[in-house]
């Protein structure tokens, strides 16, 4: 009896998967890349439009400021403005105090927002049923669409009297043994100050950090979760040792993006932060006292800056520093959140 041999299938060479764009194959067998069509020619410049806009903004800020004050004194804490013709010494535009106020205010708000967002994201993804998590997810996302002026008015009109009469005296009475939480008579009572600014920023940061943390935790592979449960781990142990570890880069990305959101906020912070300078100390005596940030200072001084060209140039330099810091923080946060989502998926 004869056995018919079956010839193996012939695999024809195809285009390289890593190649860019489709290729055409001639009768000789060589692949020839085709020329880009009109869609590609139009889409390529449009894809570069955000980068072009960032470059234009940076170029305008550099040109308008002239970089006249970028010396050692610019990074100090001394800020003295003397109008032209004043008999006093020249002006000194130090950004150090305002930069420190921005980092302290945004950092405190980020600590609170991170704790709230992480707990909220874990609850929405792991513990709450869909009938409850879906409405809460929509409500949390809707907070991100509220204009900052609304938060500022709400804090100034509604929360400021309540903080001054109830929250600040109570915190100072019971938590005075903690550094920074013990108040004095001249810093308690107005309601406006660093504490109210931190509270407003926390509410404004929670939506973006919650959304990114929620998606990072959700993209953890189901096989890894089932493997942890099969080994006898509880749901909370799976959250701690599987979900949070695999989504850690996305979580860190949410932290950086939240910091960039809080660091650059101007209108809402300017309305509730109290606007006070403390000398010789760079920091306010406690969290109830007023302070400044870079964004709030530029916002408050902008109306009078057009009367004095030197002051206008200094404020533009402040804005340039704020732009560069926010751009760097947001770039790192976007990179981490993208990598975290990709690895989880």
C-alpha positions as CSV (number, residue, x, y, z in Angstrom):
1,X,0.0,0.0,0.0
2,X,1.4,3.4,-1.0
3,X,1.3,6.4,1.3
4,X,0.7,9.8,-0.4
5,X,3.0,12.4,1.0
6,X,1.4,15.7,1.8
7,X,3.5,18.7,0.8
8,X,3.9,21.4,3.5
9,X,2.1,24.7,3.0
10,X,4.1,27.3,1.2
11,X,4.4,30.6,3.2
12,X,4.8,33.6,0.9
13,X,6.9,36.5,2.2
14,X,4.8,39.4,3.3
15,X,5.5,42.9,4.5
16,X,7.5,43.4,7.7
17,X,5.0,43.9,10.6
18,X,7.3,46.7,12.0
19,X,7.4,48.6,8.7
20,X,5.7,51.9,8.4
21,X,2.7,52.0,6.0
22,X,1.5,49.5,3.5
23,X,3.8,48.2,0.7
24,X,3.2,47.0,-2.9
25,X,4.7,43.9,-4.3
26,X,6.0,43.8,-7.9
27,X,6.2,40.7,-10.0
28,X,9.9,40.4,-9.1
29,X,9.0,39.8,-5.5
30,X,10.5,43.0,-4.1
31,X,8.3,45.1,-1.8
32,X,8.1,48.8,-2.9
33,X,6.7,51.3,-0.4
34,X,4.0,53.4,-1.9
35,X,3.9,57.1,-1.6
36,X,1.7,58.6,1.2
37,X,-1.8,59.6,0.1
38,X,-3.5,63.0,0.6
39,X,-4.9,61.8,4.0
40,X,-1.5,61.1,5.4
41,X,-0.1,64.4,4.1
42,X,-3.0,66.3,5.8
43,X,-2.9,64.3,9.0
44,X,0.8,64.6,9.6
45,X,0.9,68.4,10.2
46,X,-2.3,68.3,12.2
47,X,-0.8,65.7,14.5
48,X,2.1,68.1,15.2
49,X,-0.3,71.0,15.9
50,X,-0.2,70.5,19.8
51,X,3.6,70.5,19.8
52,X,3.6,73.6,17.6
53,X,1.2,75.4,19.9
54,X,3.4,74.6,23.0
55,X,6.4,76.0,21.1
56,X,4.5,79.2,20.2
57,X,3.4,79.7,23.9
58,X,6.9,79.2,25.1
59,X,8.4,81.5,22.5
60,X,5.9,84.2,23.3
61,X,6.6,84.0,27.0
62,X,10.4,84.2,26.4
63,X,10.0,87.1,24.0
64,X,7.6,89.1,26.2
65,X,9.7,88.6,29.3
66,X,13.1,89.3,27.7
67,X,14.6,87.2,30.4
68,X,16.0,90.3,32.1
69,X,15.5,89.2,35.7
70,X,16.7,85.6,35.5
71,X,19.6,86.1,37.9
72,X,20.3,84.8,41.4
73,X,18.0,87.4,42.9
74,X,15.1,86.1,40.8
75,X,15.2,82.8,42.7
76,X,15.3,84.4,46.1
77,X,12.5,85.3,48.5
78,X,12.8,89.1,48.3
79,X,10.1,90.8,46.2
80,X,10.3,94.6,46.1
81,X,8.5,96.6,43.4
82,X,9.2,100.3,43.2
83,X,7.4,102.2,40.4
84,X,9.6,104.2,38.0
85,X,10.6,107.5,39.4
86,X,10.5,106.4,43.0
87,X,13.3,107.6,45.1
88,X,13.8,104.1,46.6
89,X,16.2,101.5,45.3
90,X,15.4,99.4,42.3
91,X,12.9,96.6,42.2
92,X,13.7,93.0,43.1
93,X,11.5,90.3,41.6
94,X,12.1,87.2,43.7
95,X,9.9,84.2,42.9
96,X,11.1,82.0,45.8
97,X,8.4,82.7,48.3
98,X,5.6,82.3,45.7
99,X,7.1,79.1,44.4
100,X,7.4,77.6,47.9
101,X,3.7,78.6,48.5
102,X,2.7,76.8,45.3
103,X,4.6,73.6,46.2
104,X,3.2,73.6,49.8
105,X,-0.4,74.3,48.8
106,X,-0.4,71.9,45.9
107,X,1.5,69.2,47.9
108,X,-1.0,69.3,50.8
109,X,-4.0,69.2,48.5
110,X,-2.4,66.3,46.6
111,X,-1.9,64.3,49.8
112,X,-5.6,64.5,50.6
113,X,-6.7,64.0,47.0
114,X,-4.6,60.9,46.6
115,X,-6.0,59.2,49.7
116,X,-9.6,60.1,48.7
117,X,-9.1,59.1,45.0
118,X,-7.4,55.8,45.8
119,X,-10.2,54.8,48.2
120,X,-12.8,55.9,45.7
121,X,-11.2,54.1,42.8
122,X,-10.9,50.8,44.7
123,X,-14.5,51.1,45.8
124,X,-15.8,51.8,42.3
125,X,-13.8,49.0,40.7
126,X,-13.7,46.2,43.3
127,X,-16.4,46.5,46.0
128,X,-19.4,48.4,44.7
129,X,-21.9,46.7,42.4
130,X,-22.4,48.2,38.9
131,X,-25.7,49.7,39.7
132,X,-24.0,51.9,42.3
133,X,-20.6,52.4,40.8
134,X,-21.8,53.7,37.4
135,X,-23.8,56.7,38.8
136,X,-20.9,57.5,41.2
137,X,-18.4,57.3,38.3
138,X,-20.5,59.8,36.3
139,X,-20.9,62.2,39.2
140,X,-17.2,62.1,39.9
141,X,-16.3,62.8,36.3
142,X,-18.8,65.7,36.2
143,X,-16.8,67.5,38.9
144,X,-14.0,68.0,36.5
145,X,-16.2,70.1,34.2
146,X,-17.1,72.7,36.8
147,X,-15.3,76.0,36.1
148,X,-12.7,77.1,38.7
149,X,-14.5,80.4,39.3
150,X,-17.5,78.4,40.6
151,X,-15.3,76.7,43.2
152,X,-13.7,80.0,44.1
153,X,-17.1,81.8,44.6
154,X,-18.3,78.8,46.6
155,X,-15.3,78.8,48.8
156,X,-15.3,82.6,49.3
157,X,-19.0,83.1,50.0
158,X,-20.1,79.8,51.6
159,X,-17.1,78.0,53.1
160,X,-15.0,81.0,54.2
161,X,-17.4,82.1,57.1
162,X,-17.9,78.5,58.1
163,X,-14.1,77.8,58.2
164,X,-13.5,81.0,60.2
165,X,-16.2,80.4,62.8
166,X,-16.2,76.6,63.2
167,X,-13.5,74.6,61.4
168,X,-10.3,76.6,62.2
169,X,-11.1,77.3,66.0
170,X,-12.0,73.6,66.5
171,X,-8.8,72.3,64.7
172,X,-6.7,74.8,66.6
173,X,-8.2,73.7,70.0
174,X,-7.8,70.0,69.5
175,X,-4.8,69.7,67.2
176,X,-2.6,72.6,68.5
177,X,0.1,70.1,69.5
178,X,0.8,69.2,65.8
179,X,3.2,71.7,64.1
180,X,1.4,74.0,61.8
181,X,-2.1,73.3,63.2
182,X,-1.8,75.5,66.3
183,X,-3.3,78.9,65.4
184,X,-3.0,82.4,66.9
185,X,-5.7,85.1,67.3
186,X,-4.7,87.1,64.2
187,X,-4.7,84.1,61.8
188,X,-8.0,82.5,62.9
189,X,-11.4,84.0,62.2
190,X,-11.3,85.2,58.6
191,X,-11.7,81.8,57.1
192,X,-9.5,82.7,54.1
193,X,-6.1,81.1,54.1
194,X,-4.0,78.2,53.2
195,X,-6.4,75.6,54.7
196,X,-9.3,76.7,52.6
197,X,-7.2,76.9,49.5
198,X,-6.0,73.3,50.1
199,X,-9.6,72.2,50.6
200,X,-10.8,73.8,47.4
201,X,-7.8,72.3,45.4
202,X,-8.5,68.9,46.9
203,X,-12.0,68.9,45.5
204,X,-10.7,70.1,42.1
205,X,-8.0,67.5,41.9
206,X,-10.0,64.5,43.0
207,X,-11.9,64.0,39.7
208,X,-8.8,63.7,37.5
209,X,-6.8,61.5,39.9
210,X,-9.8,59.2,40.5
211,X,-10.4,58.7,36.8
212,X,-6.8,57.8,36.1
213,X,-6.5,55.5,39.1
214,X,-9.8,53.9,38.3
215,X,-8.8,53.0,34.8
216,X,-5.3,51.8,35.9
217,X,-6.8,49.4,38.5
218,X,-9.5,48.3,36.0
219,X,-6.9,47.3,33.3
220,X,-5.2,44.7,35.6
221,X,-5.5,41.3,33.8
222,X,-8.4,39.2,35.1
223,X,-6.1,36.1,35.0
224,X,-3.8,37.7,37.7
225,X,-6.8,38.5,39.9
226,X,-8.2,35.0,39.6
227,X,-4.8,33.5,40.3
228,X,-4.6,35.4,43.6
229,X,-8.1,34.4,44.6
230,X,-7.3,30.7,43.7
231,X,-4.3,30.8,46.1
232,X,-6.7,31.7,48.9
233,X,-6.2,35.5,49.1
234,X,-9.1,37.7,50.1
235,X,-10.3,40.5,47.9
236,X,-8.4,43.1,49.9
237,X,-5.2,41.0,49.7
238,X,-5.7,40.8,45.9
239,X,-6.1,44.6,45.8
240,X,-3.0,45.2,47.8
241,X,-0.7,42.6,46.3
242,X,-2.0,42.3,42.8
243,X,-4.1,45.2,41.6
244,X,-2.1,48.0,43.2
245,X,1.3,46.5,42.3
246,X,0.5,46.0,38.7
247,X,-1.2,49.4,38.3
248,X,1.5,51.3,40.3
249,X,2.8,53.2,37.3
250,X,-0.7,54.4,36.4
251,X,-1.3,55.4,40.0
252,X,1.9,57.5,40.1
253,X,0.9,59.0,36.8
254,X,-2.4,60.1,38.4
255,X,-0.4,61.7,41.3
256,X,1.8,63.7,38.9
257,X,-1.2,64.9,36.8
258,X,-3.1,65.9,39.9
259,X,-0.1,67.9,41.1
260,X,0.1,69.7,37.8
261,X,-3.6,70.5,38.1
262,X,-3.3,71.9,41.6
263,X,0.0,73.7,40.9
264,X,-1.3,75.8,38.1
265,X,-4.7,76.7,39.5
266,X,-5.1,80.5,39.8
267,X,-8.6,81.9,40.0
268,X,-10.0,79.7,42.7
269,X,-6.9,79.9,44.8
270,X,-6.6,83.6,44.5
271,X,-10.1,84.1,45.8
272,X,-9.6,82.1,49.0
273,X,-5.9,81.9,49.9
274,X,-5.8,85.2,51.8
275,X,-2.8,86.9,50.0
276,X,-0.3,87.5,52.8
277,X,3.5,87.7,52.9
278,X,5.4,86.6,56.0
279,X,8.9,87.9,56.8
280,X,11.5,86.9,57.6
281,X,10.1,83.3,57.4
282,X,9.3,82.0,54.0
283,X,6.3,79.9,55.3
284,X,3.1,81.2,57.0
285,X,3.0,80.4,60.8
286,X,0.2,77.9,60.4
287,X,-2.2,76.5,57.8
288,X,-4.9,79.0,58.8
289,X,-2.8,82.0,57.7
290,X,-2.9,83.6,54.3
291,X,-0.3,82.8,51.7
292,X,0.5,83.2,48.0
293,X,1.2,80.9,45.0
294,X,2.8,81.8,41.7
295,X,-0.5,81.5,39.8
296,X,-2.5,83.5,42.4
297,X,0.1,86.3,42.6
298,X,0.2,86.7,38.8
299,X,-3.6,86.7,38.7
300,X,-3.9,89.4,41.4
301,X,-1.1,91.7,40.0
302,X,-2.1,91.4,36.3
303,X,-4.5,94.4,36.3
304,X,-1.8,96.9,37.4
305,X,1.1,95.3,35.5
306,X,0.2,97.0,32.2
307,X,0.9,100.4,33.8
308,X,4.6,99.4,34.5
309,X,6.5,97.6,31.7
310,X,9.1,96.2,34.1
311,X,6.4,94.7,36.4
312,X,4.8,93.2,33.3
313,X,8.0,91.5,32.2
314,X,8.5,90.1,35.7
315,X,5.0,88.6,35.8
316,X,5.6,87.1,32.3
317,X,8.8,85.5,33.7
318,X,6.7,84.2,36.6
319,X,4.3,82.7,34.1
320,X,7.2,81.2,32.1
321,X,8.4,79.4,35.2
322,X,4.9,78.2,36.0
323,X,4.5,77.0,32.4
324,X,7.7,75.0,32.4
325,X,7.1,73.4,35.8
326,X,3.5,72.4,34.8
327,X,4.6,71.1,31.5
328,X,7.3,68.9,33.0
329,X,5.0,67.5,35.7
330,X,2.2,66.8,33.3
331,X,4.6,65.2,30.8
332,X,5.9,62.8,33.4
333,X,2.4,62.1,34.7
334,X,1.1,61.3,31.2
335,X,4.0,59.1,30.4
336,X,3.6,57.1,33.6
337,X,-0.2,56.8,33.3
338,X,0.1,55.6,29.6
339,X,2.8,53.0,30.5
340,X,0.8,51.8,33.5
341,X,-2.4,51.4,31.4
342,X,-0.5,49.6,28.7
343,X,1.2,47.1,31.1
344,X,-2.1,46.5,32.9
345,X,-3.9,45.7,29.6
